[in-house]
Structure formats: structure tokens, C-alpha cells
């Protein structure tokens, strides 16, 4: 069975500093990995995905994520945080079949001016 | 612009009432999903459907049922609402296929059961 762990409930970072939101996963077979963002009282928005290919994936709003197979991780990164990046971030995984996504519990990112 | 529309953003119901949450997508997606979101628990899958008139149980189907009579519409039904079903409900859709799979979400329906 697939599972996702987001070890930090909350991440605080100063505006302009780099940010990292951590995610580790467990899946049988090759993983399909996703990051989503949720702003207050809204649905989730897709940020980026890793299916195959280059381990560094670039997505929306300047975010990127690095797939590390040996560490079973898919950490979300951004070189310079903005106050508007403050939101709830979810990592998700599925296996190679047409199976539903399994989500982590989410990490709340606060970017302080 | 592609869209997943949930009919009600906020609902307040009484214990024992039957509750319908409607979701419509305009992207001709085969797959549709219902999740509930609770603080500290993330998103948990209730039911999903890969085709019309098809449904599969997710991780927490107890107390819920679903209906998919048309490709674009996926309804979540609470037969007899209880206070522990107070939650945010999120509908999502996706294309079938190995190289896709990203979900498109509606804005959510926040249900309060008194």
C-alpha cells in the first residue's frame, strides 16, 4: 500500500530565504509523485509532478522538487520565499496503475516578512 | 478554463438528515473522487469512480454512498448525517492514463452537522 509522510506540521521561513517542505513516500513499484497547495477556504491546486525522467522537476510559482529514489523523498523547494507562498502544502503518491492518489497530512508554510 | 464545481460551499444540517453533495466537472474526465479533509489528518479518500455507474470504496466509506449516473457528475450521499461527519469535503477529477493522474479539485463543501 502507498503512504506519504510529511514530517513537519509547520515550516516558518523569512521572506527572501530558501524554503524546503519535506516529503517521504512508500510505494510498490515506481512512484508517481505530486505536490499540491491549498490557500485558505479553497480547494487544492496542482503544483508539480514527477512521473519519470529528470529528478529535478519544476512547477508553478517558482517551485521545484527533487526526486531521490534512494532516500524515497520528494522535497519541495523554492530559492526565495514570498509572503504569498504562505499556505498548506500536500505531497501525494500513487503507484503506476490507475490507483487513487494518497495524500500526506499536509505542512503549513508561513513566510514572514 | 477547466473546472470542477461543487454545488454548495457551506452547509449546516441536523443529525439524521440525508445530505447530498454534488460535483460536476467540465473536462470530460473519466475519474472522479470524493475526499474529506480534517485538520491533522490530511485528505482521506471516501469513494471514487472510474466510469459511469461504477464506484469503488476508498479508505473511509462508512456512512457514505455515491452515485455516478453521468460522466460529468459524481454525488456524495450521507444517508443519515452524524456529528462526526462535520468536515470539509473535496471533489476531484482526473484523466485516465499512466502519464497524467494529476487531480483537479473543486473549491470544497464545508459541512457542519449539528
Interface residues (C-beta under 8 A of the other chain):
Chain A: X9 X32 X34 X36 X41 X42 X43 X44 X45 X46 X49 X51 X90 X94 X96 X98 X100 X101 X102 X103 X104 X105 X106
Chain B: X4 X31 X33 X35 X40 X41 X42 X43 X44 X45 X48 X50 X58 X90 X92 X96 X97 X98 X99 X101 X102 X103 X104 X105 X106 X107 X108 X110
